[in-house]
């Protein structure tokens, strides 16, 4: 008999459990989550910020590689 689930199985369980929790919260729409969602910026600006951060990290790595 094995002592417990493997490391990959543990990660999958945590991922699925987190996903199910988020689905339940989306369905129930608690007031705190709705208020927080209203404070978030538009998806365009979130995507633009992530893209800008990726470009900045790439530029720094490229600079360090050819320095």
Secondary structure by P-SEA (a helix, b strand, c coil): ccccccaaaaaaaaaaaaaaaaaaaaaaccaaaaaaaaacccaaaaaaaaaaaaaaaaaaaaaaaac
